[in-house]
């Protein structure tokens, strides 16, 4: 949290960091290209339809479960490739959507029955972590829907971990302080009861309320550190698995803001 004295911790815990770096790469983030948009997406104001997104690097595979003009359920699938950012900063993927016919699931598979038919073009765009725009163009009509990650059940972050936080100061009132880096490496303990989450690292403590958005969560609250630093913090894109936890965060420290990441392996 822009804590210069924490740089010394890197030397103290360098062995621990080396042991966990490989694990960080195996956690829930399947891609470093962008926010991982793999999830179940829907519009809560329009229940009954939605889409599944599976991201690998800069490619999205999308399947939709929607209804045709007669109100009958249909599903489409397509591979969307990255096309760039628009003027709002939204990263955008685009690709053809197809309907398919094939061999009945029950009984022997007949490959000759599998045929595809292009039904249109789909676009998926987002400059956020939990919301996106989904567009469908069939050559006649242009449909735009706002979608968000669909939550089925809340995760629980509680556990003992070995890892690190690392952040850099930005937007300081004194520009000379921009770019100062802080690293806090070692044991991380997380308690999570109801919506209350507390995260304790070697140098700081974070407390706040937990919110779930599909596969990812967030913690909105505050932090205090051993050197007296304190302020608001938002920990987001939180992904927890049996192997460990990863997240990103933003906050304020004095006359600076900071942005950073958390990565930790779960300890037995």
C-alpha positions as a Markdown table, in Angstrom:
| # | Residue | x | y | z |
|---|---|---|---|---|
| 1 | Unk | 0.0 | 0.0 | 0.0 |
| 2 | Unk | 2.8 | 2.4 | -1.0 |
| 3 | Unk | 4.9 | 1.2 | 2.0 |
| 4 | Unk | 8.6 | 1.8 | 1.1 |
| 5 | Unk | 9.9 | -0.1 | 4.1 |
| 6 | Unk | 8.2 | -3.3 | 2.9 |
| 7 | Unk | 10.8 | -3.7 | 0.2 |
| 8 | Unk | 13.1 | -5.2 | 2.8 |
| 9 | Unk | 10.6 | -8.0 | 3.3 |
| 10 | Unk | 11.3 | -9.3 | -0.2 |
| 11 | Unk | 14.8 | -10.3 | 0.9 |
| 12 | Unk | 13.6 | -11.8 | 4.2 |
| 13 | Unk | 11.0 | -14.0 | 2.5 |
| 14 | Unk | 12.6 | -14.5 | -0.9 |
| 15 | Unk | 12.7 | -18.3 | -0.4 |
| 16 | Unk | 9.0 | -18.4 | 0.4 |
| 17 | Unk | 8.2 | -16.3 | -2.7 |
| 18 | Unk | 10.2 | -18.6 | -4.9 |
| 19 | Unk | 8.3 | -21.6 | -3.6 |
| 20 | Unk | 4.9 | -20.0 | -4.4 |
| 21 | Unk | 5.6 | -18.4 | -7.8 |
| 22 | Unk | 5.0 | -21.6 | -9.7 |
| 23 | Unk | 1.7 | -22.2 | -7.9 |
| 24 | Unk | 0.5 | -18.6 | -8.7 |
| 25 | Unk | 0.6 | -19.6 | -12.4 |
| 26 | Unk | -1.7 | -22.5 | -11.9 |
| 27 | Unk | -4.5 | -20.7 | -10.1 |
| 28 | Unk | -7.9 | -19.7 | -11.5 |
| 29 | Unk | -6.6 | -17.1 | -13.9 |
| 30 | Unk | -6.5 | -19.1 | -17.1 |
| 31 | Unk | -5.2 | -16.1 | -19.1 |
| 32 | Unk | -2.9 | -13.1 | -18.5 |
| 33 | Unk | -4.3 | -11.4 | -21.7 |
| 34 | Unk | -7.2 | -9.7 | -19.9 |
| 35 | Unk | -9.7 | -10.2 | -17.2 |
| 36 | Unk | -10.8 | -13.8 | -17.4 |
| 37 | Unk | -14.3 | -13.7 | -18.6 |
| 38 | Unk | -15.0 | -17.4 | -18.3 |
| 39 | Unk | -18.3 | -17.7 | -16.5 |
| 40 | Unk | -22.1 | -18.1 | -16.8 |
| 41 | Unk | -23.6 | -14.7 | -17.9 |
| 42 | Unk | -27.2 | -13.5 | -17.8 |
| 43 | Unk | -29.4 | -10.5 | -17.5 |
| 44 | Unk | -31.4 | -10.7 | -14.2 |
| 45 | Unk | -34.2 | -8.6 | -15.7 |
| 46 | Unk | -34.7 | -11.1 | -18.4 |
| 47 | Unk | -34.5 | -14.6 | -16.8 |
| 48 | Unk | -34.6 | -17.7 | -18.9 |
| 49 | Unk | -31.7 | -17.0 | -21.3 |
| 50 | Unk | -28.0 | -16.6 | -21.0 |
| 51 | Unk | -24.6 | -17.5 | -22.3 |
| 52 | Unk | -21.5 | -19.5 | -21.3 |
| 53 | Unk | -18.1 | -18.0 | -21.9 |
| 54 | Unk | -14.9 | -20.0 | -21.9 |
| 55 | Unk | -11.7 | -18.0 | -22.4 |
| 56 | Unk | -8.3 | -19.3 | -23.4 |
| 57 | Unk | -5.7 | -16.5 | -23.9 |
| 58 | Unk | -7.3 | -14.0 | -26.3 |
| 59 | Unk | -10.1 | -16.3 | -27.6 |
| 60 | Unk | -13.6 | -16.7 | -26.3 |
| 61 | Unk | -15.8 | -19.7 | -27.0 |
| 62 | Unk | -19.4 | -18.7 | -26.4 |
| 63 | Unk | -22.5 | -20.9 | -26.2 |
| 64 | Unk | -25.9 | -19.2 | -25.9 |
| 65 | Unk | -29.2 | -20.6 | -24.6 |
| 66 | Unk | -31.9 | -18.4 | -26.1 |
| 67 | Unk | -35.4 | -18.5 | -27.7 |
| 68 | Unk | -36.3 | -18.2 | -31.4 |
| 69 | Unk | -39.1 | -16.0 | -32.8 |
| 70 | Unk | -41.6 | -18.7 | -31.9 |
| 71 | Unk | -40.5 | -18.8 | -28.3 |
| 72 | Unk | -38.8 | -22.2 | -28.7 |
| 73 | Unk | -35.5 | -22.9 | -26.9 |
| 74 | Unk | -32.4 | -22.9 | -29.2 |
| 75 | Unk | -28.7 | -22.7 | -28.6 |
| 76 | Unk | -25.9 | -21.3 | -30.7 |
| 77 | Unk | -22.1 | -21.6 | -30.4 |
| 78 | Unk | -19.1 | -19.7 | -31.8 |
| 79 | Unk | -15.5 | -18.8 | -31.4 |
| 80 | Unk | -14.9 | -15.1 | -30.8 |
| 81 | Unk | -11.5 | -13.6 | -31.5 |
| 82 | Unk | -10.1 | -10.4 | -30.1 |
| 83 | Unk | -10.5 | -7.3 | -32.3 |
| 84 | Unk | -9.3 | -4.5 | -30.1 |
| 85 | Unk | -10.6 | -1.7 | -27.8 |
| 86 | Unk | -13.3 | 0.8 | -28.6 |
| 87 | Unk | -13.4 | 4.5 | -27.6 |
| 88 | Unk | -14.7 | 3.5 | -24.1 |
| 89 | Unk | -11.8 | 1.2 | -23.4 |
| 90 | Unk | -13.9 | -1.9 | -23.8 |
| 91 | Unk | -12.0 | -4.9 | -25.1 |
| 92 | Unk | -14.1 | -6.5 | -27.8 |
| 93 | Unk | -14.3 | -10.0 | -29.3 |
| 94 | Unk | -16.2 | -10.9 | -32.4 |
| 95 | Unk | -17.0 | -14.1 | -34.4 |
| 96 | Unk | -19.7 | -16.1 | -36.2 |
| 97 | Unk | -22.4 | -17.9 | -34.3 |
| 98 | Unk | -23.7 | -21.3 | -35.6 |
| 99 | Unk | -26.6 | -23.6 | -35.0 |
| 100 | Unk | -25.9 | -27.3 | -35.3 |
| 101 | Unk | -27.7 | -30.5 | -35.9 |
| 102 | Unk | -26.2 | -33.9 | -35.1 |
| 103 | Unk | -26.5 | -37.4 | -34.0 |
| 104 | Unk | -28.8 | -38.2 | -31.1 |
| 105 | Unk | -26.9 | -38.3 | -27.8 |
| 106 | Unk | -28.5 | -41.7 | -26.9 |
| 107 | Unk | -27.4 | -44.4 | -29.3 |
| 108 | Unk | -24.4 | -44.8 | -31.6 |
| 109 | Unk | -22.9 | -41.6 | -33.0 |
| 110 | Unk | -23.4 | -40.9 | -36.7 |
| 111 | Unk | -20.9 | -38.2 | -37.9 |
| 112 | Unk | -22.8 | -37.7 | -41.1 |
| 113 | Unk | -25.6 | -36.1 | -39.1 |
| 114 | Unk | -23.5 | -33.3 | -37.8 |
| 115 | Unk | -24.0 | -30.1 | -39.8 |
| 116 | Unk | -23.6 | -26.4 | -39.0 |
| 117 | Unk | -25.5 | -23.3 | -40.1 |
| 118 | Unk | -24.3 | -19.8 | -39.6 |
| 119 | Unk | -27.0 | -17.7 | -37.9 |
| 120 | Unk | -25.2 | -14.4 | -37.4 |
| 121 | Unk | -22.3 | -12.6 | -35.8 |
| 122 | Unk | -21.8 | -12.1 | -32.0 |
| 123 | Unk | -19.7 | -9.5 | -30.2 |
| 124 | Unk | -18.7 | -9.6 | -26.6 |
| 125 | Unk | -17.3 | -6.4 | -25.1 |
| 126 | Unk | -16.3 | -5.3 | -21.5 |
| 127 | Unk | -14.2 | -2.7 | -19.8 |
| 128 | Unk | -15.2 | -4.0 | -16.3 |
| 129 | Unk | -14.8 | -7.2 | -14.3 |
| 130 | Unk | -18.4 | -8.3 | -13.7 |
| 131 | Unk | -20.5 | -6.8 | -16.5 |
| 132 | Unk | -20.3 | -6.9 | -20.3 |
| 133 | Unk | -22.2 | -6.1 | -23.5 |
| 134 | Unk | -23.4 | -9.0 | -25.8 |
| 135 | Unk | -24.5 | -8.2 | -29.3 |
| 136 | Unk | -26.0 | -10.4 | -32.0 |
| 137 | Unk | -26.4 | -9.5 | -35.6 |
| 138 | Unk | -28.3 | -11.9 | -37.9 |
| 139 | Unk | -28.1 | -9.7 | -41.1 |
| 140 | Unk | -31.6 | -8.3 | -40.5 |
| 141 | Unk | -31.7 | -7.2 | -36.8 |
| 142 | Unk | -29.1 | -5.9 | -34.4 |
| 143 | Unk | -29.7 | -6.9 | -30.7 |
| 144 | Unk | -27.7 | -5.5 | -27.8 |
| 145 | Unk | -27.9 | -6.9 | -24.3 |
| 146 | Unk | -26.2 | -6.0 | -21.0 |
| 147 | Unk | -25.1 | -9.1 | -19.1 |
| 148 | Unk | -23.4 | -9.8 | -15.8 |
| 149 | Unk | -21.9 | -12.8 | -14.2 |
| 150 | Unk | -24.5 | -15.1 | -12.7 |
| 151 | Unk | -23.9 | -16.2 | -9.1 |
| 152 | Unk | -25.0 | -19.7 | -8.1 |
| 153 | Unk | -23.3 | -19.9 | -4.7 |
| 154 | Unk | -20.9 | -17.8 | -2.7 |
| 155 | Unk | -17.3 | -18.9 | -2.3 |
| 156 | Unk | -15.5 | -18.9 | 1.0 |
| 157 | Unk | -12.0 | -17.5 | 1.2 |
| 158 | Unk | -11.0 | -18.7 | 4.6 |
| 159 | Unk | -7.7 | -20.5 | 4.9 |
| 160 | Unk | -4.0 | -20.2 | 5.5 |
| 161 | Unk | -1.8 | -19.2 | 2.6 |
| 162 | Unk | 1.8 | -18.5 | 1.6 |
| 163 | Unk | 2.2 | -15.7 | -0.9 |
| 164 | Unk | 2.5 | -12.0 | -1.4 |
| 165 | Unk | 0.8 | -8.7 | -2.2 |
| 166 | Unk | 2.6 | -6.3 | -4.6 |
| 167 | Unk | 1.4 | -2.8 | -5.5 |
| 168 | Unk | 2.6 | 0.4 | -7.1 |
| 169 | Unk | 1.6 | 4.0 | -6.3 |
| 170 | Unk | -0.3 | 6.0 | -9.0 |
| 171 | Unk | -2.0 | 9.4 | -9.4 |
| 172 | Unk | 0.0 | 10.9 | -6.5 |
| 173 | Unk | -0.4 | 14.6 | -5.8 |
| 174 | Unk | 3.4 | 14.8 | -6.0 |
| 175 | Unk | 4.2 | 13.1 | -9.3 |
| 176 | Unk | 7.6 | 12.2 | -8.0 |
| 177 | Unk | 6.0 | 9.5 | -5.8 |
| 178 | Unk | 4.4 | 7.7 | -8.7 |
| 179 | Unk | 5.8 | 4.3 | -9.3 |
| 180 | Unk | 6.9 | 3.5 | -5.8 |
| 181 | Unk | 6.5 | -0.2 | -5.2 |
| 182 | Unk | 5.6 | -2.1 | -2.1 |
| 183 | Unk | 5.8 | -5.9 | -1.6 |
| 184 | Unk | 4.5 | -7.8 | 1.4 |
| 185 | Unk | 5.6 | -11.5 | 1.3 |
| 186 | Unk | 5.0 | -14.3 | 3.7 |
| 187 | Unk | 2.1 | -16.1 | 5.5 |
| 188 | Unk | -1.4 | -14.8 | 4.8 |
| 189 | Unk | -4.4 | -15.7 | 7.0 |
| 190 | Unk | -8.0 | -15.2 | 5.8 |
| 191 | Unk | -11.1 | -15.5 | 7.9 |
| 192 | Unk | -14.5 | -15.4 | 6.2 |
| 193 | Unk | -17.8 | -15.6 | 8.1 |
| 194 | Unk | -21.0 | -14.6 | 6.4 |
| 195 | Unk | -20.1 | -11.5 | 4.4 |
| 196 | Unk | -17.2 | -10.4 | 6.7 |
| 197 | Unk | -13.7 | -11.0 | 5.5 |
| 198 | Unk | -10.4 | -10.3 | 7.2 |
| 199 | Unk | -7.1 | -10.7 | 5.5 |
| 200 | Unk | -3.8 | -10.6 | 7.5 |
| 201 | Unk | -0.4 | -10.4 | 5.8 |
| 202 | Unk | 2.9 | -9.9 | 7.6 |
| 203 | Unk | 2.6 | -6.1 | 7.5 |
| 204 | Unk | -1.0 | -5.2 | 7.1 |
| 205 | Unk | -4.6 | -6.2 | 7.9 |
| 206 | Unk | -7.6 | -5.8 | 5.6 |
| 207 | Unk | -11.2 | -6.0 | 6.6 |
| 208 | Unk | -14.4 | -5.6 | 4.6 |
| 209 | Unk | -17.6 | -7.0 | 3.1 |
| 210 | Unk | -17.6 | -9.8 | 0.6 |
| 211 | Unk | -19.6 | -9.9 | -2.6 |
| 212 | Unk | -19.9 | -12.7 | -5.1 |
| 213 | Unk | -20.2 | -12.2 | -8.9 |
| 214 | Unk | -20.3 | -15.5 | -10.7 |
| 215 | Unk | -16.9 | -17.2 | -10.3 |
| 216 | Unk | -15.3 | -14.1 | -8.8 |
| 217 | Unk | -15.7 | -12.1 | -5.7 |
| 218 | Unk | -14.7 | -8.8 | -4.2 |
| 219 | Unk | -14.0 | -7.3 | -0.8 |
| 220 | Unk | -14.8 | -3.7 | -0.1 |
| 221 | Unk | -13.4 | -2.2 | 3.1 |
| 222 | Unk | -10.3 | -0.7 | 4.6 |
| 223 | Unk | -6.7 | -1.6 | 5.6 |
| 224 | Unk | -4.2 | -0.7 | 8.3 |
| 225 | Unk | -0.5 | -1.4 | 8.3 |
| 226 | Unk | 2.3 | -1.8 | 10.9 |
| 227 | Unk | 3.8 | 1.6 | 9.8 |
| 228 | Unk | 0.6 | 3.5 | 10.4 |
| 229 | Unk | -0.6 | 3.5 | 6.8 |
| 230 | Unk | -4.4 | 3.1 | 6.5 |
| 231 | Unk | -7.2 | 3.9 | 4.1 |
| 232 | Unk | -9.9 | 2.4 | 1.9 |
| 233 | Unk | -9.3 | -0.5 | -0.3 |
| 234 | Unk | -11.2 | -2.5 | -2.9 |
| 235 | Unk | -10.1 | -6.1 | -3.6 |
| 236 | Unk | -11.7 | -7.5 | -6.7 |
| 237 | Unk | -11.4 | -10.3 | -9.3 |
| 238 | Unk | -11.0 | -12.6 | -6.3 |
| 239 | Unk | -10.6 | -16.3 | -7.4 |
| 240 | Unk | -10.1 | -19.0 | -4.8 |
| 241 | Unk | -9.5 | -22.7 | -5.4 |
| 242 | Unk | -8.1 | -25.7 | -3.5 |
| 243 | Unk | -4.7 | -24.7 | -4.7 |
| 244 | Unk | -4.8 | -21.1 | -3.6 |
| 245 | Unk | -6.1 | -17.6 | -4.2 |
| 246 | Unk | -5.5 | -14.7 | -6.6 |
| 247 | Unk | -7.0 | -11.2 | -6.7 |
| 248 | Unk | -6.4 | -7.6 | -7.7 |
| 249 | Unk | -6.9 | -4.4 | -5.6 |
| 250 | Unk | -7.0 | -0.6 | -5.7 |
| 251 | Unk | -6.8 | 1.8 | -2.7 |
| 252 | Unk | -5.6 | 5.1 | -1.3 |
| 253 | Unk | -2.6 | 5.8 | 0.9 |
| 254 | Unk | -2.1 | 9.4 | 2.0 |
| 255 | Unk | -1.8 | 11.6 | -1.2 |
| 256 | Unk | -1.4 | 8.6 | -3.5 |
| 257 | Unk | -3.5 | 5.9 | -4.9 |
| 258 | Unk | -2.2 | 2.4 | -5.6 |
| 259 | Unk | -2.9 | -0.7 | -7.7 |
| 260 | Unk | -1.8 | -4.2 | -7.0 |
| 261 | Unk | -2.2 | -7.9 | -7.0 |
| 262 | Unk | -2.4 | -10.8 | -4.5 |
| 263 | Unk | -1.3 | -14.3 | -5.1 |
| 264 | Unk | -0.9 | -17.1 | -2.6 |
| 265 | Unk | -0.8 | -20.9 | -2.4 |
| 266 | Unk | -2.9 | -22.6 | 0.2 |
| 267 | Unk | -0.9 | -24.3 | 3.0 |
| 268 | Unk | -1.9 | -27.6 | 4.6 |
